[in-house]
Amino acid sequence: MSSTSCRRLPAALLIMTMVIVLSGTTQARIIHKERSLYSTILLDKQGSTICLQFSVRQDQRNQSCKDLKNPKKLVFGYARMMLTGLLLQPDPKSILIVGLGGGTLPTTLNEIYPEARIDVIEIDPAVVTVAETYFDFRSNDQIRTFVQDGRVFTKRAAMRGEEYDLIMLDAFNGDYIPEHLMTAEYLDETKAILTDDGVVVANTFAISRLYDHESATYQAVFGDFFNVTSRESANRIIITTGRPLPSIAQLEEVASTLAPRLRAYDVRIQDFRRQFSTEVDWDTNARPLTDQYAPANLLREE
Protein backbone atom coordinates (compact mmCIF):
# COMPACT_ATOMS: atom_id res chain seq x y z
CA MET A 1 0.00 0.00 0.00
CA SER A 2 1.41 3.42 -0.91
CA SER A 3 2.02 6.12 1.68
CA THR A 4 -0.65 8.26 0.03
CA SER A 5 -3.33 5.57 0.25
CA CYS A 6 -2.35 4.86 3.86
CA ARG A 7 -2.86 8.50 4.76
CA ARG A 8 -6.42 8.33 3.41
CA LEU A 9 -7.53 5.54 5.72
CA PRO A 10 -10.80 6.16 7.61
CA ALA A 11 -10.31 7.75 11.01
CA ALA A 12 -11.45 4.65 12.87
CA LEU A 13 -8.85 2.50 11.13
CA LEU A 14 -6.27 5.24 11.56
CA ILE A 15 -6.76 5.17 15.31
CA MET A 16 -6.43 1.38 15.37
CA THR A 17 -3.22 1.58 13.38
CA MET A 18 -1.57 4.41 15.28
CA VAL A 19 -2.16 3.26 18.81
CA ILE A 20 -2.26 0.20 21.00
CA VAL A 21 -5.78 -0.26 22.30
CA LEU A 22 -6.66 -2.42 25.27
CA SER A 23 -8.87 -5.38 24.41
CA GLY A 24 -10.82 -7.85 26.46
CA THR A 25 -8.31 -10.60 25.68
CA THR A 26 -5.32 -8.66 27.02
CA GLN A 27 -4.09 -9.75 30.41
CA ALA A 28 -3.81 -6.16 31.55
CA ARG A 29 -4.06 -4.61 34.97
CA ILE A 30 -4.61 -0.91 35.61
CA ILE A 31 -2.30 -0.07 38.51
CA HIS A 32 -2.94 3.68 38.54
CA LYS A 33 -5.65 6.01 37.28
CA GLU A 34 -6.16 9.71 37.76
CA ARG A 35 -7.85 12.62 36.07
CA SER A 36 -5.42 15.49 35.53
CA LEU A 37 -6.12 18.96 34.18
CA TYR A 38 -5.45 17.69 30.65
CA SER A 39 -6.44 14.02 30.40
CA THR A 40 -7.18 10.80 32.23
CA ILE A 41 -3.86 9.14 32.99
CA LEU A 42 -3.67 5.37 33.24
CA LEU A 43 -0.85 2.99 34.12
CA ASP A 44 -1.35 -0.41 32.50
CA LYS A 45 0.77 -3.40 33.54
CA GLN A 46 1.06 -6.40 31.26
CA GLY A 47 3.57 -8.95 32.46
CA SER A 48 6.83 -7.13 33.08
CA THR A 49 5.82 -4.13 30.95
CA ILE A 50 4.15 -1.00 32.27
CA CYS A 51 2.69 1.58 29.94
CA LEU A 52 1.59 5.17 30.43
CA GLN A 53 -1.67 5.87 28.65
CA PHE A 54 -3.80 8.94 28.04
CA SER A 55 -7.47 8.06 27.84
CA VAL A 56 -9.26 9.60 24.85
CA ARG A 57 -12.97 8.92 24.50
CA GLN A 58 -13.20 5.10 24.48
CA ASP A 59 -9.53 4.38 23.78
CA GLN A 60 -6.45 4.12 25.96
CA ARG A 61 -3.40 5.12 23.99
CA ASN A 62 0.08 4.05 25.05
CA GLN A 63 2.46 6.98 25.33
CA SER A 64 5.46 5.36 27.04
CA CYS A 65 6.30 1.79 28.01
CA LYS A 66 9.01 0.25 30.14
CA ASP A 67 10.14 -3.35 30.44
CA LEU A 68 10.88 -3.82 34.13
CA LYS A 69 13.08 -6.83 33.36
CA ASN A 70 15.15 -4.86 30.86
CA PRO A 71 14.75 -1.17 31.81
CA LYS A 72 17.34 0.13 29.34
CA LYS A 73 15.56 -1.35 26.32
CA LEU A 74 13.46 1.17 24.39
CA VAL A 75 10.15 -0.65 24.02
CA PHE A 76 8.60 1.67 21.45
CA GLY A 77 9.96 1.72 17.93
CA TYR A 78 9.38 5.47 17.65
CA ALA A 79 11.76 6.12 20.57
CA ARG A 80 14.50 4.12 18.85
CA MET A 81 13.76 6.02 15.64
CA MET A 82 14.10 9.37 17.42
CA LEU A 83 17.59 8.47 18.56
CA THR A 84 18.67 8.22 14.93
CA GLY A 85 18.76 12.01 15.12
CA LEU A 86 22.10 11.51 16.86
CA LEU A 87 23.52 10.66 13.44
CA LEU A 88 23.32 14.37 12.62
CA GLN A 89 24.42 15.53 16.08
CA PRO A 90 26.47 12.77 17.75
CA ASP A 91 27.84 14.90 20.59
CA PRO A 92 25.07 17.16 21.94
CA LYS A 93 25.99 19.47 24.78
CA SER A 94 22.53 20.97 25.27
CA ILE A 95 19.28 19.09 24.67
CA LEU A 96 15.67 20.27 24.74
CA ILE A 97 12.84 17.72 24.92
CA VAL A 98 9.26 18.95 24.59
CA GLY A 99 6.94 16.31 26.05
CA LEU A 100 7.96 14.02 28.92
CA GLY A 101 5.73 10.94 28.77
CA GLY A 102 7.40 8.35 30.97
CA GLY A 103 10.77 10.09 30.68
CA THR A 104 12.32 7.46 28.42
CA LEU A 105 14.18 9.84 26.12
CA PRO A 106 15.73 12.15 28.74
CA THR A 107 16.75 9.19 30.91
CA THR A 108 18.40 7.44 27.99
CA LEU A 109 20.16 10.55 26.72
CA ASN A 110 21.40 11.33 30.22
CA GLU A 111 22.98 7.88 30.41
CA ILE A 112 24.59 8.21 26.99
CA TYR A 113 25.69 11.84 27.46
CA PRO A 114 26.12 12.36 31.22
CA GLU A 115 27.71 15.79 30.72
CA ALA A 116 24.97 17.19 28.48
CA ARG A 117 22.43 19.68 29.81
CA ILE A 118 18.91 18.36 29.25
CA ASP A 119 15.83 20.54 29.64
CA VAL A 120 12.51 18.67 29.64
CA ILE A 121 9.22 20.52 29.13
CA GLU A 122 5.93 18.97 30.25
CA ILE A 123 2.70 20.88 30.64
CA ASP A 124 0.98 18.36 32.93
CA PRO A 125 2.38 18.08 36.49
CA ALA A 126 0.55 14.77 36.93
CA VAL A 127 2.58 13.27 34.09
CA VAL A 128 5.80 14.31 35.83
CA THR A 129 4.67 12.63 39.05
CA VAL A 130 3.74 9.41 37.24
CA ALA A 131 7.08 9.37 35.37
CA GLU A 132 8.94 9.75 38.66
CA THR A 133 6.83 7.19 40.54
CA TYR A 134 6.51 4.41 37.98
CA PHE A 135 9.28 4.97 35.41
CA ASP A 136 12.12 6.03 37.71
CA PHE A 137 12.49 9.33 35.91
CA ARG A 138 14.59 11.77 37.94
CA SER A 139 15.72 15.32 37.52
CA ASN A 140 19.37 15.75 38.51
CA ASP A 141 22.26 18.13 38.04
CA GLN A 142 22.00 17.68 34.26
CA ILE A 143 18.26 17.14 33.77
CA ARG A 144 15.96 20.07 34.51
CA THR A 145 12.20 19.58 34.32
CA PHE A 146 9.91 22.52 33.61
CA VAL A 147 6.16 22.19 34.10
CA GLN A 148 5.17 24.58 31.37
CA ASP A 149 3.64 24.84 27.91
CA GLY A 150 6.29 24.00 25.34
CA ARG A 151 5.68 27.06 23.21
CA VAL A 152 5.80 29.42 26.16
CA PHE A 153 9.12 27.90 27.22
CA THR A 154 10.53 28.23 23.70
CA LYS A 155 9.56 31.90 23.43
CA ARG A 156 11.14 32.68 26.81
CA ALA A 157 14.26 30.68 26.00
CA ALA A 158 14.72 32.78 22.86
CA MET A 159 14.33 35.97 24.90
CA ARG A 160 17.04 34.70 27.27
CA GLY A 161 19.32 33.90 24.35
CA GLU A 162 19.42 30.18 25.13
CA GLU A 163 20.30 27.68 22.42
CA TYR A 164 20.25 23.90 22.03
CA ASP A 165 22.10 21.64 19.66
CA LEU A 166 19.50 18.86 19.87
CA ILE A 167 15.77 19.61 20.10
CA MET A 168 13.28 16.75 20.34
CA LEU A 169 9.59 17.48 19.80
CA ASP A 170 7.50 14.70 21.34
CA ALA A 171 4.39 16.39 22.72
CA PHE A 172 0.99 14.69 22.41
CA ASN A 173 -2.30 15.47 24.08
CA GLY A 174 -3.95 12.08 23.55
CA ASP A 175 -5.56 13.00 20.22
CA TYR A 176 -2.51 14.28 18.36
CA ILE A 177 0.18 16.92 18.57
CA PRO A 178 -1.24 20.11 20.13
CA GLU A 179 -2.13 22.48 17.30
CA HIS A 180 0.01 25.38 18.52
CA LEU A 181 3.07 23.08 18.47
CA MET A 182 2.64 22.23 14.78
CA THR A 183 2.60 25.62 13.10
CA ALA A 184 5.22 27.43 11.05
CA GLU A 185 5.37 30.15 13.70
CA TYR A 186 6.24 27.64 16.40
CA LEU A 187 8.84 25.97 14.22
CA ASP A 188 10.36 29.38 13.48
CA GLU A 189 10.56 29.96 17.24
CA THR A 190 12.18 26.56 17.67
CA LYS A 191 14.67 27.28 14.90
CA ALA A 192 15.61 30.51 16.68
CA ILE A 193 16.95 28.56 19.69
CA LEU A 194 18.88 26.05 17.59
CA THR A 195 22.67 26.28 17.49
CA ASP A 196 24.44 26.60 14.15
CA ASP A 197 25.09 22.84 14.09
CA GLY A 198 21.84 21.95 15.86
CA VAL A 199 19.32 19.30 14.90
CA VAL A 200 15.53 19.10 15.31
CA VAL A 201 13.92 15.67 15.73
CA ALA A 202 10.11 15.61 15.65
CA ASN A 203 7.77 12.70 16.34
CA THR A 204 4.72 12.71 14.05
CA PHE A 205 2.69 10.02 12.26
CA ALA A 206 3.21 8.34 8.91
CA ILE A 207 -0.57 7.92 8.65
CA SER A 208 -2.43 11.16 9.09
CA ARG A 209 -4.67 13.55 7.19
CA LEU A 210 -2.23 16.23 8.28
CA TYR A 211 0.74 14.47 6.67
CA ASP A 212 0.94 16.73 3.63
CA HIS A 213 0.44 19.89 5.69
CA GLU A 214 3.01 18.88 8.30
CA SER A 215 5.54 18.07 5.61
CA ALA A 216 4.93 21.37 3.84
CA THR A 217 5.31 23.22 7.14
CA TYR A 218 8.66 21.67 8.03
CA GLN A 219 9.92 22.21 4.50
CA ALA A 220 8.86 25.87 4.57
CA VAL A 221 10.75 26.51 7.82
CA PHE A 222 13.76 24.20 7.59
CA GLY A 223 14.11 23.16 3.97
CA ASP A 224 15.07 19.55 3.30
CA PHE A 225 14.57 16.93 5.98
CA PHE A 226 14.94 13.21 6.54
CA ASN A 227 11.75 11.17 6.84
CA VAL A 228 12.39 8.26 9.19
CA THR A 229 9.84 5.45 9.04
CA SER A 230 9.64 1.80 10.03
CA ARG A 231 7.33 -1.10 9.22
CA GLU A 232 6.90 -1.77 12.92
CA SER A 233 5.61 1.70 13.73
CA ALA A 234 2.92 4.08 12.46
CA ASN A 235 5.11 6.97 13.56
CA ARG A 236 7.37 8.93 11.31
CA ILE A 237 10.26 10.98 12.60
CA ILE A 238 11.29 14.22 10.91
CA ILE A 239 14.99 15.08 11.28
CA THR A 240 16.19 18.43 10.02
CA THR A 241 18.80 21.11 10.57
CA GLY A 242 17.98 24.17 8.50
CA ARG A 243 21.25 23.46 6.66
CA PRO A 244 22.14 21.13 3.78
CA LEU A 245 21.67 17.56 4.96
CA PRO A 246 24.73 15.32 5.35
CA SER A 247 25.33 12.53 2.86
CA ILE A 248 24.51 8.91 3.57
CA ALA A 249 28.24 8.17 3.57
CA GLN A 250 28.77 10.74 6.32
CA LEU A 251 25.93 9.27 8.35
CA GLU A 252 27.31 5.75 7.96
CA GLU A 253 30.61 6.89 9.41
CA VAL A 254 28.86 8.37 12.44
CA ALA A 255 26.68 5.26 12.82
CA SER A 256 29.70 3.01 13.18
CA THR A 257 30.90 5.17 16.07
CA LEU A 258 27.51 5.37 17.81
CA ALA A 259 26.47 1.74 17.42
CA PRO A 260 28.26 0.33 20.50
CA ARG A 261 26.84 3.06 22.76
CA LEU A 262 23.27 2.45 21.63
CA ARG A 263 23.24 -1.35 21.57
CA ALA A 264 22.05 -1.66 25.18
CA TYR A 265 18.93 0.35 24.26
CA ASP A 266 18.08 -1.94 21.32
CA VAL A 267 18.82 0.86 18.85
CA ARG A 268 20.35 -0.69 15.72
CA ILE A 269 21.52 2.61 14.38
CA GLN A 270 23.75 1.00 11.77
CA ASP A 271 20.58 -0.10 9.96
CA PHE A 272 19.37 3.48 9.49
CA ARG A 273 19.54 3.42 5.69
CA ARG A 274 16.37 1.33 5.39
CA GLN A 275 14.48 3.95 7.43
CA PHE A 276 15.83 7.24 6.05
CA SER A 277 14.39 8.99 3.02
CA THR A 278 14.43 12.46 1.49
CA GLU A 279 11.75 11.61 -1.07
CA VAL A 280 9.07 14.26 -1.45
CA ASP A 281 6.07 11.98 -0.89
CA TRP A 282 3.54 14.65 -0.03
CA ASP A 283 1.36 17.05 -1.97
CA THR A 284 3.65 20.00 -2.63
CA ASN A 285 0.59 22.22 -3.04
CA ALA A 286 -0.49 21.53 0.54
CA ARG A 287 -0.83 24.63 2.65
CA PRO A 288 1.63 24.94 5.56
CA LEU A 289 0.07 25.00 9.01
CA THR A 290 0.04 28.41 10.70
CA ASP A 291 -1.42 29.93 13.83
CA GLN A 292 -4.37 31.00 11.66
CA TYR A 293 -4.58 27.72 9.72
CA ALA A 294 -4.28 24.65 11.94
CA PRO A 295 -7.13 22.42 10.76
CA ALA A 296 -7.89 19.97 13.54
CA ASN A 297 -10.95 18.93 11.56
CA LEU A 298 -8.66 17.05 9.15
CA LEU A 299 -8.20 14.44 11.88
CA ARG A 300 -11.90 13.88 12.32
CA GLU A 301 -13.87 11.22 10.57
CA GLU A 302 -15.46 12.48 7.40
Secondary structure as the mmCIF struct_conf table of DSSP 4:
data_model
#
loop_
_struct_conf.conf_type_id
_struct_conf.id
_struct_conf.beg_label_comp_id
_struct_conf.beg_label_asym_id
_struct_conf.beg_label_seq_id
_struct_conf.end_label_comp_id
_struct_conf.end_label_asym_id
_struct_conf.end_label_seq_id
HELX_RH_AL_P HELX_RH_AL_P1 SER A 3 ARG A 7
TURN_TY1_P TURN_TY1_P1 ARG A 8 ARG A 8
BEND BEND1 LEU A 9 LEU A 9
HELX_RH_AL_P HELX_RH_AL_P2 ALA A 11 MET A 18
BEND BEND2 VAL A 19 VAL A 19
TURN_TY1_P TURN_TY1_P2 GLY A 24 THR A 25
BEND BEND3 THR A 26 THR A 26
STRN STRN1 ARG A 29 ARG A 35
BEND BEND4 LEU A 37 TYR A 38
STRN STRN2 THR A 40 GLN A 46
TURN_TY1_P TURN_TY1_P3 GLY A 47 SER A 48
STRN STRN3 THR A 49 VAL A 56
TURN_TY1_P TURN_TY1_P4 ARG A 57 GLN A 58
STRN STRN4 ASP A 59 ASP A 67
TURN_TY1_P TURN_TY1_P5 LEU A 68 LYS A 69
BEND BEND5 ASN A 70 ASN A 70
TURN_TY1_P TURN_TY1_P6 PRO A 71 LYS A 72
BEND BEND6 LYS A 73 LYS A 73
BEND BEND7 PHE A 76 PHE A 76
HELX_RH_AL_P HELX_RH_AL_P3 GLY A 77 MET A 82
HELX_RH_3T_P HELX_RH_3T_P1 LEU A 83 LEU A 87
TURN_TY1_P TURN_TY1_P7 LEU A 88 LEU A 88
BEND BEND8 PRO A 90 ASP A 91
BEND BEND9 LYS A 93 LYS A 93
STRN STRN5 SER A 94 VAL A 98
TURN_TY1_P TURN_TY1_P8 GLY A 101 GLY A 102
BEND BEND10 GLY A 103 GLY A 103
HELX_RH_AL_P HELX_RH_AL_P4 THR A 104 ILE A 112
TURN_TY1_P TURN_TY1_P9 PRO A 114 GLU A 115
BEND BEND11 ALA A 116 ALA A 116
STRN STRN6 ARG A 117 GLU A 122
BEND BEND12 ILE A 123 ILE A 123
HELX_RH_AL_P HELX_RH_AL_P5 PRO A 125 TYR A 134
BEND BEND13 PHE A 135 PHE A 135
BEND BEND14 ASP A 141 GLN A 142
STRN STRN7 ILE A 143 VAL A 147
BEND BEND15 GLN A 148 GLN A 148
HELX_RH_AL_P HELX_RH_AL_P6 GLY A 150 ARG A 160
TURN_TY1_P TURN_TY1_P10 GLY A 161 GLY A 161
STRN STRN8 TYR A 164 LEU A 169
BEND BEND16 GLY A 174 ILE A 177
HELX_RH_3T_P HELX_RH_3T_P2 GLU A 179 LEU A 181
BEND BEND17 MET A 182 THR A 183
HELX_RH_AL_P HELX_RH_AL_P7 ALA A 184 ALA A 192
TURN_TY1_P TURN_TY1_P11 ILE A 193 ILE A 193
STRN STRN9 LEU A 194 PHE A 205
BEND BEND18 ALA A 206 ILE A 207
TURN_TY1_P TURN_TY1_P12 ARG A 209 LEU A 210
HELX_RH_AL_P HELX_RH_AL_P8 TYR A 211 PHE A 222
BEND BEND19 ASP A 224 ASP A 224
STRN STRN10 PHE A 226 SER A 230
TURN_TY1_P TURN_TY1_P13 ARG A 231 GLU A 232
STRN STRN11 SER A 233 THR A 240
BEND BEND20 GLY A 242 ARG A 243
HELX_LH_PP_P HELX_LH_PP_P1 PRO A 244 SER A 247
HELX_RH_AL_P HELX_RH_AL_P9 ILE A 248 LEU A 262
HELX_RH_3T_P HELX_RH_3T_P3 ARG A 263 TYR A 265
TURN_TY1_P TURN_TY1_P14 ASP A 266 ASP A 266
HELX_RH_3T_P HELX_RH_3T_P4 ILE A 269 ARG A 274
TURN_TY1_P TURN_TY1_P15 GLN A 275 GLN A 275
STRN STRN12 PHE A 276 SER A 277
BEND BEND21 TRP A 282 TRP A 282
TURN_TY1_P TURN_TY1_P16 THR A 284 ASN A 285
HELX_LH_PP_P HELX_LH_PP_P2 ALA A 286 LEU A 289
BEND BEND22 ASP A 291 GLN A 292
HELX_RH_3T_P HELX_RH_3T_P5 ALA A 296 LEU A 299
BEND BEND23 ARG A 300 ARG A 300
#
